[in-house]
Amino acid sequence: MSQPDGLNRRAFLRNAGLTAVVGAVGTSTSLVPGIPGILGGAHASAAPLLPESPGGKFDFDTIYSRIGTDCTKWDRQIAIYGKDHIAVGMGIADMDFKVAPVVTQALVERIHHENYGYLTIPASHVESIVNWNKRRYGLEINPSWILHSPSVHPAILSVLRAFSPPGTKVIVQSPTYNGFYGDITAVGCKAEESPLRLVNGRYAMDFEDLERRIDNDTNTIILCNPQNPTGNCWSRDDLMTLGEICTRRRVVVLADEIHCDFVRKGEKYTPFASLPNEKIVANSVTFKSASKSFNLAAMKCAYMFSTNPAYLARIKTVGGHREDINTLGMVAHRAAYNEGAEWLDQLLPYIDGNLEYVDTFVRTNMPLVGVVKPQGTYLAWLDMSKVADKIGAKEMAAQANKKKAPGAADVTPETILERYLVEHAKVQMTAGSSYGYGSAGRMRMNCGTSRKLLELAMTNMASALNKA
């Protein structure tokens, strides 16, 4: 998510020659209480129909307002841009749905016991992790392999501290999840970007480049599988080749697989720990949580595991890892893994329909925008470089950087795009520039929301871009 960059919004609009007019896009409407929307415009009649809801006992269509709950996806954007300029928040990667009822029920039952002293992590929580991975992916995890963490970030920090001394390099395959860069910086290391290759719109690993970047100062690589933001589900062959290089060159693989439960119909997620080479698997640590799958990010409960006992010992000693998790987070996580499969199994085709709709809508109504339906995650990675060129985003960014306050973050063409869409379509997405090399002209859009909001967002964007 982009950070405030010190560029005054009104000054930006004045300098850029833009006008924040609500009525310019279409007829005013409101789908979220207290938030005005805009719907209609030149492209509305050409819009593809929303897919029918897959049905079932859970309701993902009804809009569930999150405004006023201090959530980053909505409230933070309203604080930055004003509520009159946010009709749909599509930035940070969490979903807008009510959680699975089994999670709420488990939390209510625990809350009725009105004491929250220190937690001893129960065997039932570990069993839920083991059973979920076995049922869903045939992945056998020995309970002794598991270390617990409040979220994936502190777990990654512990592993980086264990294997990558300050000043050394950590390889990432860019564009990649922006949070990795902060983790690498936090432990005093340097990100070494191995760019993914773009082939017919789909990303691919560049193994020759990857191996060239490994030297005596390279001890770890962070793998994102499924990949955020590109949506790749890496094949078994991809992972075996990467694993062979890293094992031979003594580079530990940190496999962030937090999006693993979101895979499109016809695609496949291959856990790194399921690879058929024991040495390759033993040279890795995998990170997971129910937080993406069941929208439990605020509950602070995650885990990592490795088949290598020496690695686990080093993570606890050299890495200083402490197994602290939130009591209510553990309750929610356990309930989700034990009883939430039915909810998730209904959600997955709903998300698949959302992404299919976005793919079709963009191809039909946004000739300046490129899109490839992701294989995994609920994120669309949009190529808006032609839009950036049309509105002069590079020139506006250069002018803004001449005037920005000392110490303020640089304004990028992608942050210009972000603001352009907020001002003209009332849609906030994440600027691609935060995802590293290869992100020029890109925007990440979170499609984990009601189809009514998705339709509003897409129609607003088409109308705004038609007037660009």
C-alpha positions as CSV (number, residue, x, y, z in Angstrom):
1,M,0.0,0.0,0.0
2,S,1.3,3.4,-0.9
3,Q,2.2,5.8,1.9
4,P,1.4,9.5,2.2
5,D,4.1,11.3,0.2
6,G,3.8,14.8,1.4
7,L,2.2,16.0,-1.8
8,N,-0.8,18.1,-1.0
9,R,-3.8,16.6,-2.8
10,R,-5.3,19.9,-3.9
11,A,-1.9,21.2,-5.0
12,F,-1.4,17.9,-6.9
13,L,-4.7,18.4,-8.8
14,R,-3.9,22.0,-9.5
15,N,-0.4,21.3,-10.7
16,A,-1.5,18.3,-12.8
17,G,-4.4,20.2,-14.4
18,L,-6.9,17.6,-13.0
19,T,-10.4,18.4,-11.6
20,A,-11.9,16.4,-8.8
21,V,-15.5,16.5,-10.1
22,V,-17.9,13.9,-8.9
23,G,-20.5,14.3,-11.6
24,A,-18.0,14.0,-14.5
25,V,-18.1,10.2,-14.6
26,G,-21.8,9.4,-14.4
27,T,-24.9,9.2,-12.2
28,S,-24.2,9.5,-8.5
29,T,-25.1,6.3,-6.5
30,S,-24.2,5.0,-3.1
31,L,-23.6,1.3,-2.3
32,V,-21.8,1.8,0.9
33,P,-23.6,3.9,3.6
34,G,-22.0,7.3,3.9
35,I,-19.9,6.9,0.8
36,P,-21.0,8.4,-2.5
37,G,-20.4,6.5,-5.7
38,I,-20.5,7.1,-9.4
39,L,-22.0,4.8,-11.9
40,G,-22.7,5.0,-15.6
41,G,-20.9,6.8,-18.4
42,A,-20.0,5.9,-21.9
43,H,-19.0,2.3,-21.3
44,A,-21.9,1.2,-19.1
45,S,-24.0,-0.2,-21.9
46,A,-21.1,-2.3,-23.2
47,A,-20.3,-3.8,-19.8
48,P,-20.4,-7.6,-19.6
49,L,-23.0,-9.0,-17.3
50,L,-21.9,-10.0,-13.8
51,P,-21.7,-13.8,-13.5
52,E,-24.4,-15.4,-11.5
53,S,-23.6,-16.1,-7.9
54,P,-22.7,-19.8,-7.4
55,G,-25.3,-19.8,-4.6
56,G,-25.1,-21.8,-1.4
57,K,-25.7,-21.0,2.3
58,F,-23.3,-18.1,2.5
59,D,-23.9,-14.6,1.2
60,F,-21.0,-12.9,-0.5
61,D,-23.2,-10.6,-2.7
62,T,-24.6,-8.3,0.1
63,I,-22.3,-5.4,0.6
64,Y,-20.9,-5.4,4.2
65,S,-19.6,-1.9,5.1
66,R,-16.3,-1.9,6.9
67,I,-16.2,1.9,7.3
68,G,-15.6,3.1,10.9
69,T,-13.8,-0.1,11.9
70,D,-10.3,1.4,11.5
71,C,-9.5,-0.9,8.6
72,T,-6.7,0.0,6.3
73,K,-8.5,-0.9,3.1
74,W,-11.3,1.7,3.6
75,D,-10.8,4.0,6.6
76,R,-7.1,4.8,5.9
77,Q,-7.9,5.7,2.3
78,I,-10.8,7.9,3.4
79,A,-8.5,9.6,5.8
80,I,-6.0,10.3,3.0
81,Y,-8.4,11.2,0.2
82,G,-11.7,12.1,1.9
83,K,-14.9,10.1,1.9
84,D,-16.2,11.9,-1.2
85,H,-13.4,10.4,-3.2
86,I,-13.6,6.7,-2.2
87,A,-16.4,4.7,-3.6
88,V,-14.5,1.4,-3.7
89,G,-11.4,0.5,-1.7
90,M,-9.5,-2.1,-3.8
91,G,-6.0,-1.7,-2.3
92,I,-4.7,-3.7,0.7
93,A,-5.1,-7.5,0.4
94,D,-7.9,-8.4,2.7
95,M,-11.5,-9.2,1.8
96,D,-14.8,-7.3,2.4
97,F,-17.0,-10.3,3.3
98,K,-18.3,-11.4,6.7
99,V,-16.1,-14.2,8.1
100,A,-17.2,-17.8,8.2
101,P,-20.0,-18.2,10.8
102,V,-18.0,-21.0,12.5
103,V,-15.3,-18.5,13.3
104,T,-17.7,-16.0,14.9
105,Q,-19.3,-18.8,16.9
106,A,-16.0,-20.0,18.2
107,L,-14.9,-16.5,19.2
108,V,-18.2,-15.8,20.9
109,E,-17.9,-19.0,22.9
110,R,-14.4,-18.1,24.0
111,I,-15.3,-14.6,24.9
112,H,-18.0,-15.8,27.2
113,H,-15.1,-17.0,29.4
114,E,-14.1,-13.5,30.5
115,N,-10.4,-14.0,31.2
116,Y,-7.5,-13.6,28.8
117,G,-4.4,-14.7,30.6
118,Y,-1.3,-16.3,29.1
119,L,-1.9,-18.9,26.4
120,T,-0.5,-22.4,26.2
121,I,-0.8,-23.3,22.6
122,P,-3.0,-26.4,22.6
123,A,-2.4,-29.6,20.7
124,S,-5.8,-29.1,19.0
125,H,-4.4,-26.0,17.2
126,V,-1.4,-27.8,15.9
127,E,-3.6,-30.7,14.8
128,S,-5.9,-28.3,12.9
129,I,-2.8,-27.1,10.9
130,V,-1.6,-30.6,10.2
131,N,-5.1,-31.9,9.2
132,W,-5.9,-28.9,6.9
133,N,-2.7,-29.3,4.9
134,K,-3.2,-33.1,4.7
135,R,-6.9,-32.8,3.5
136,R,-6.4,-30.0,1.1
137,Y,-3.0,-30.7,-0.4
138,G,-1.9,-34.2,0.7
139,L,1.0,-32.5,2.5
140,E,2.3,-34.3,5.6
141,I,3.5,-32.0,8.3
142,N,5.0,-33.4,11.4
143,P,3.8,-31.4,14.4
144,S,7.5,-31.1,15.6
145,W,8.3,-29.1,12.4
146,I,5.9,-26.2,13.2
147,L,6.8,-22.9,14.8
148,H,4.1,-20.4,15.6
149,S,4.1,-16.6,14.9
150,P,1.6,-13.7,15.2
151,S,1.9,-13.2,11.4
152,V,4.1,-14.2,8.5
153,H,6.2,-11.0,8.8
154,P,7.8,-11.7,12.2
155,A,8.4,-15.3,11.1
156,I,10.3,-14.1,8.0
157,L,12.3,-11.7,10.2
158,S,13.3,-14.5,12.4
159,V,14.5,-16.7,9.5
160,L,16.3,-13.8,7.9
161,R,18.1,-13.1,11.1
162,A,19.0,-16.7,11.4
163,F,20.6,-17.1,7.9
164,S,21.3,-13.6,6.5
165,P,23.8,-11.5,8.4
166,P,23.4,-7.7,8.1
167,G,24.8,-6.3,4.9
168,T,24.2,-9.5,2.9
169,K,21.8,-10.0,0.0
170,V,18.3,-11.5,0.0
171,I,17.0,-12.5,-3.5
172,V,13.4,-11.6,-4.4
173,Q,11.8,-12.3,-7.8
174,S,10.3,-9.0,-8.8
175,P,7.8,-7.7,-9.1
176,T,7.0,-9.2,-5.8
177,Y,5.0,-8.5,-2.6
178,N,6.1,-5.1,-1.3
179,G,6.2,-6.2,2.4
180,F,9.3,-8.3,1.6
181,Y,11.4,-5.2,1.0
182,G,10.5,-3.8,4.5
183,D,11.4,-7.2,6.1
184,I,14.8,-7.3,4.3
185,T,15.6,-3.7,5.3
186,A,14.5,-4.3,8.9
187,V,17.2,-7.0,9.4
188,G,19.9,-4.8,7.8
189,C,20.1,-6.7,4.5
190,K,19.8,-5.7,0.9
191,A,17.2,-6.9,-1.6
192,E,18.7,-8.4,-4.7
193,E,16.0,-8.4,-7.4
194,S,15.9,-11.2,-10.0
195,P,13.3,-9.9,-12.5
196,L,10.6,-12.2,-13.7
197,R,10.3,-12.5,-17.5
198,L,7.1,-11.4,-19.1
199,V,6.1,-13.8,-21.8
200,N,2.8,-13.2,-23.6
201,G,1.4,-11.4,-20.6
202,R,2.3,-14.2,-18.1
203,Y,5.3,-14.1,-15.8
204,A,8.1,-16.7,-15.7
205,M,11.1,-17.3,-13.6
206,D,14.5,-16.4,-15.1
207,F,16.8,-19.1,-13.8
208,E,19.9,-17.9,-15.5
209,D,19.5,-14.4,-14.0
210,L,18.7,-16.0,-10.6
211,E,21.9,-18.0,-10.6
212,R,24.0,-15.1,-11.8
213,R,22.9,-13.1,-8.8
214,I,24.0,-15.6,-6.2
215,D,27.5,-14.9,-4.7
216,N,29.2,-15.3,-1.3
217,D,27.0,-12.6,0.2
218,T,23.7,-14.4,-0.8
219,N,22.2,-16.7,1.8
220,T,18.5,-16.6,1.3
221,I,15.7,-16.1,-1.3
222,I,12.1,-15.3,-0.6
223,L,9.7,-17.2,-2.8
224,C,6.1,-16.1,-3.1
225,N,3.8,-19.0,-4.1
226,P,1.2,-18.3,-5.3
227,Q,2.8,-15.0,-6.3
228,N,1.7,-11.6,-5.1
229,P,1.1,-9.5,-7.2
230,T,1.4,-11.3,-10.5
231,G,-1.0,-14.2,-9.6
232,N,1.4,-17.0,-10.8
233,C,1.0,-20.5,-9.3
234,W,4.5,-21.9,-9.9
235,S,4.7,-25.3,-11.4
236,R,6.5,-28.3,-9.9
237,D,9.2,-28.0,-12.6
238,D,9.7,-24.3,-11.7
239,L,10.0,-25.1,-8.0
240,M,12.3,-28.0,-8.6
241,T,14.7,-25.9,-10.8
242,L,14.7,-23.1,-8.3
243,G,15.2,-25.6,-5.5
244,E,18.1,-27.3,-7.2
245,I,19.9,-24.0,-7.8
246,C,19.4,-22.9,-4.2
247,T,20.4,-26.2,-2.6
248,R,23.5,-26.4,-4.8
249,R,24.5,-22.8,-4.1
250,R,23.6,-23.0,-0.3
251,V,20.8,-20.4,-0.5
252,V,17.9,-21.1,1.9
253,V,14.4,-20.9,0.4
254,L,11.8,-18.9,2.4
255,A,8.5,-20.0,0.8
256,D,5.7,-17.6,1.5
257,E,2.6,-19.6,0.6
258,I,-0.1,-17.6,2.5
259,H,-2.2,-17.2,-0.7
260,C,-2.2,-21.0,-1.3
261,D,-5.9,-21.6,-0.8
262,F,-6.9,-19.2,-3.6
263,V,-6.3,-21.0,-6.8
264,R,-8.4,-20.6,-10.0
265,K,-10.3,-23.4,-11.5
266,G,-8.0,-25.5,-13.7
267,E,-4.9,-24.3,-12.0
268,K,-2.7,-26.0,-9.3
269,Y,-0.8,-24.9,-6.3
270,T,2.3,-27.0,-5.5
271,P,3.6,-26.7,-2.0
272,F,7.4,-26.3,-2.0
273,A,7.5,-28.8,0.9
274,S,5.8,-31.4,-1.4
275,L,8.7,-31.6,-3.9
276,P,10.1,-35.1,-4.5
277,N,13.7,-34.2,-3.4
278,E,14.3,-34.4,0.3
279,K,17.4,-32.3,0.2
280,I,15.6,-29.5,-1.7
281,V,12.7,-29.6,0.8
282,A,15.1,-29.6,3.8
283,N,16.7,-26.4,2.4
284,S,13.5,-24.5,2.9
285,V,11.1,-22.9,5.4
286,T,7.4,-22.5,4.5
287,F,5.2,-19.8,5.9
288,K,1.4,-20.1,6.1
289,S,-1.7,-18.8,7.9
290,A,-5.5,-18.9,7.6
291,S,-5.4,-15.2,7.6
292,K,-5.8,-14.7,3.8
293,S,-8.1,-17.6,3.2
294,F,-10.6,-16.7,6.0
295,N,-9.9,-13.0,6.3
296,L,-8.4,-13.1,9.8
297,A,-5.4,-10.8,9.3
298,A,-6.3,-8.8,12.5
299,M,-6.4,-11.9,14.6
300,K,-2.5,-12.3,14.5
301,C,-2.0,-16.0,14.1
302,A,0.4,-17.7,11.6
303,Y,2.9,-20.5,11.4
304,M,6.0,-21.7,9.6
305,F,7.5,-25.2,9.3
306,S,10.6,-27.0,8.0
307,T,11.6,-30.6,7.7
308,N,15.1,-29.6,8.8
309,P,15.6,-29.7,12.6
310,A,18.9,-27.8,12.4
311,Y,17.1,-25.0,10.6
312,L,14.4,-24.9,13.2
313,A,17.0,-24.8,16.0
314,R,18.9,-22.0,14.3
315,I,15.7,-19.9,13.8
316,K,15.0,-20.2,17.5
317,T,18.5,-19.4,18.7
318,V,20.3,-17.2,16.1
319,G,17.0,-15.8,14.8
320,G,15.6,-15.3,18.2
321,H,12.2,-16.5,17.3
322,R,9.5,-16.4,20.0
323,E,6.3,-18.4,19.6
324,D,3.8,-15.7,20.6
325,I,0.3,-15.8,19.1
326,N,-3.0,-14.2,20.0
327,T,-5.5,-16.3,22.0
328,L,-8.5,-15.2,20.0
329,G,-6.5,-15.5,16.9
330,M,-5.7,-19.1,17.7
331,V,-9.4,-19.8,18.4
332,A,-10.4,-18.2,15.1
333,H,-7.6,-20.0,13.1
334,R,-8.5,-23.4,14.6
335,A,-12.2,-23.0,13.9
336,A,-11.5,-21.9,10.3
337,Y,-9.2,-24.9,9.6
338,N,-11.5,-27.4,11.4
339,E,-14.9,-26.3,10.3
340,G,-14.5,-23.6,7.6
341,A,-13.9,-25.6,4.5
342,E,-17.6,-25.3,3.4
343,W,-17.4,-21.5,3.5
344,L,-14.1,-21.4,1.6
345,D,-15.3,-23.9,-1.0
346,Q,-18.3,-21.6,-1.8
347,L,-16.1,-18.5,-1.8
348,L,-13.5,-19.8,-4.3
349,P,-15.9,-20.0,-7.3
350,Y,-17.2,-16.6,-6.3
351,I,-13.7,-15.1,-6.4
352,D,-13.1,-17.0,-9.7
353,G,-16.2,-15.4,-11.2
354,N,-15.0,-12.0,-10.0
355,L,-11.7,-12.4,-11.7
356,E,-13.3,-13.7,-14.9
357,Y,-15.6,-10.6,-14.9
358,V,-12.6,-8.3,-14.5
359,D,-10.7,-10.0,-17.3
360,T,-13.7,-9.8,-19.6
361,F,-14.7,-6.2,-18.6
362,V,-11.2,-4.9,-19.1
363,R,-10.8,-6.5,-22.5
364,T,-14.2,-5.2,-23.6
365,N,-14.2,-1.7,-22.2
366,M,-10.7,-0.6,-21.4
367,P,-8.5,-0.7,-24.5
368,L,-5.7,1.2,-22.7
369,V,-5.4,-1.5,-20.0
370,G,-3.8,-4.9,-20.1
371,V,-4.9,-7.8,-18.0
372,V,-4.2,-11.5,-17.6
373,K,-6.4,-13.5,-15.3
374,P,-4.3,-14.7,-12.3
375,Q,-3.8,-18.3,-11.6
376,G,-3.9,-17.7,-7.9
377,T,-4.7,-15.1,-5.3
378,Y,-7.7,-12.7,-5.5
379,L,-5.6,-9.9,-7.0
380,A,-5.6,-8.5,-10.5
381,W,-2.3,-7.1,-11.8
382,L,-3.2,-4.4,-14.4
383,D,-0.9,-3.0,-17.0
384,M,-1.9,0.7,-17.1
385,S,1.3,2.0,-18.7
386,K,-0.7,3.4,-21.7
387,V,-3.0,5.2,-19.3
388,A,0.1,6.7,-17.6
389,D,1.4,7.8,-20.9
390,K,-1.9,9.4,-21.9
391,I,-2.3,11.4,-18.7
392,G,1.4,12.4,-18.6
393,A,2.1,10.5,-15.3
394,K,5.9,10.5,-15.7
395,E,6.0,14.3,-16.2
396,M,3.6,15.0,-13.3
397,A,5.7,12.7,-11.0
398,A,8.8,14.6,-12.0
399,Q,7.2,17.9,-11.3
400,A,5.8,16.7,-8.0
401,N,9.2,15.4,-6.9
402,K,10.8,18.9,-7.5
403,K,8.3,20.4,-5.0
404,K,8.0,17.6,-2.4
405,A,9.0,18.2,1.2
406,P,12.5,17.1,2.3
407,G,12.5,13.4,3.4
408,A,9.1,12.7,1.8
409,A,8.8,9.6,-0.3
410,D,9.3,10.0,-4.1
411,V,6.2,10.4,-6.2
412,T,6.1,7.8,-8.9
413,P,4.0,7.6,-12.1
414,E,2.1,4.8,-10.4
415,T,1.2,6.9,-7.5
416,I,0.0,9.5,-10.0
417,L,-2.2,6.8,-11.5
418,E,-3.5,5.8,-8.1
419,R,-4.5,9.4,-7.4
420,Y,-5.9,9.9,-10.9
421,L,-8.3,6.9,-10.4
422,V,-9.3,8.1,-6.9
423,E,-10.1,11.6,-8.3
424,H,-11.8,10.5,-11.5
425,A,-13.3,7.1,-10.6
426,K,-13.4,7.1,-6.8
427,V,-11.5,3.7,-6.9
428,Q,-8.4,3.2,-4.9
429,M,-5.9,0.6,-5.9
430,T,-2.3,-0.1,-5.0
431,A,0.5,1.7,-6.9
432,G,2.7,-0.9,-8.7
433,S,5.9,1.0,-7.9
434,S,6.0,-0.5,-4.4
435,Y,6.4,-4.0,-5.9
436,G,9.9,-3.5,-7.2
437,Y,11.6,-3.8,-10.6
438,G,9.2,-4.6,-13.4
439,S,6.3,-2.8,-11.9
440,A,6.3,0.3,-14.1
441,G,2.8,1.3,-15.2
442,R,1.2,-1.4,-13.1
443,M,-1.6,-1.3,-10.5
444,R,-2.7,-4.1,-8.2
445,M,-6.5,-4.5,-7.7
446,N,-8.1,-6.5,-4.9
447,C,-11.1,-8.4,-6.2
448,G,-12.1,-10.0,-2.9
449,T,-15.3,-8.0,-2.6
450,S,-19.0,-8.0,-3.4
451,R,-19.8,-8.2,-7.1
452,K,-21.9,-5.1,-6.7
453,L,-18.9,-3.1,-5.6
454,L,-16.8,-4.8,-8.3
455,E,-19.2,-3.7,-11.0
456,L,-19.3,-0.1,-9.6
457,A,-15.5,0.0,-9.6
458,M,-15.1,-1.3,-13.1
459,T,-17.8,0.9,-14.6
460,N,-16.4,4.0,-12.9
461,M,-12.9,3.2,-14.2
462,A,-14.1,2.6,-17.7
463,S,-15.9,5.9,-17.7
464,A,-13.0,7.7,-16.3
465,L,-10.5,6.2,-18.7
466,N,-12.8,6.9,-21.6
467,K,-12.5,10.6,-20.7
468,A,-8.7,10.6,-20.1
